[in-house]
């Protein structure tokens, strides 16, 4: 599936419902929600995050910032000869609204990609999974690979965090048990063939 088609589907599904905020503008809003940033800093963070998949350019980022500013979602302040961008209250409200709507989009994306993975021939699926997992072994040393987008250290509600971690633990134990069964089956077949 082309990136253009995927991008169009999600843009139509999420961003057009909320008054025309583009995916790039959404990524900018997310960054500014943490703290004010200058343009090159935003660009650098996006380059690191999308390493090798998408190369953001100044000709994309700065016009997106200007449009956000024109609509009152972002404000600019010059400090140390740099333009720092900050979210306005209107921008914070918009971001909260977008995040609320993301839940259904995540559910759609999850089902969409699960369907694709189920439909792929097993050999291709296995090759893809091995490549994907091999590239991420070190990346997820401290975080379960099922949830790379979550930052558990930022969750303040300890009961919620505990419930979440126990759920991950149960899922991982179940998966590990299934993996151990498959390994034993293969080892048993290998041993039988040698005899």
Number of C-alpha atoms within 10 A of each C-alpha: 6 7 8 8 10 12 12 13 12 16 16 13 16 21 19 12 12 14 9 12 19 17 15 15 20 18 13 23 23 16 18 21 15 10 11 19 19 17 17 16 13 20 19 13 13 20 16 12 12 11 11 8 8 11 13 18 13 12 8 12 19 15 12 19 20 17 14 21 18 11 11 14 21 24 19 18 13 10 9 7 7 13 16 20 23 23 27 17 12 12 21 18 13 19 19 12 12 17 14 11 16 15 11 12 15 12 10 14 15 11 12 11 11 11 11 11 16 10 10 11 9 11 9 11 15 13 10 13 13 11 11 11 13 11 11 12 10 9 12 14 9 8 13 13 15 11 11 12 8 11 9 12 7 8 11 9 8 9 10 11 15 11 11 12 14 12 12 16 13 11 13 15 12 12 12 12 12 11 12 12 12 12 12 11 12 12 12 11 11 11 10 9 8 6 5
